[in-house]
C-alpha cells in the first residue's frame, strides 16, 4: 500500500475506491411515509413557540394544564392574605419588623377591621378588645433566639377610629424573622403573624 498525494487511505494499490451513484428520489420509494414526507418538506416542523405548543393533541393538553396551574398560582397570590396580616376578634393586625444597627424593632399595627365595623353598624360603638401579644425572634435556621410578651386593650372609641401600635425590640443581629401570636382572652381566638426583618 503506497501513500502519496493521490492515494486514498484504506485501498490497495491499483484498487478502485468504492463510489456510490444513485438517482435522486429513486431510493426514497422504499422509505416509510413519514421519512419521505419529512425529506420532501411536506411534514416540516412548525415554527414559533405558540404553534409548537398547540401543534399536537398532547401539546395542547400540556399547554392547557400549564395555563391552569399559572392561573391558580396567580389567584392564590392575589387572593391569599399575607403572612404578616390577620384578624382576631374583629381587630385587624399587621406585623412589621426592621433592624437598625444591632437592634430589631417589631411593631403590630391594630385597628378595627372593616368586617367588624360593617357587622356592628356605622353608628354603633365598637367595644374595647383585650389582646395578648407573644413575640418570637427567629434566626435563619428557624430557632427561637428571643421572646417577649405584651398585653394591650384596643379601644376604638378612645383611639378615635385610628390605628394603635404594640411595639417591642430585640438586641441580636442574627434575627431574620419575627413571629407574633395575637390572642384574645374573651373568645380564646388567636392568629400567628410572621414577617421578615428589613435591614436598614
Secondary structure, 3 states (H helix, E strand, C coil): CCCCCCCCCCCCCCCCCCCCCCCCCCHHHHCCHHHHHHHHCCCCCCCCHHHHHCCCHHHHHHHHHHHHHHHHHHHHHHHCCCCCEEEECCEEEEEEEEEECCEEEEEEEEEECHHHHHHHCCCCCCCCEEEEEEEEEECCCCCEEEEEEEEEEECHHHHCCCCEEEEEEECCCCCCEEEEEEEECCCCEEEEEEEECEEC
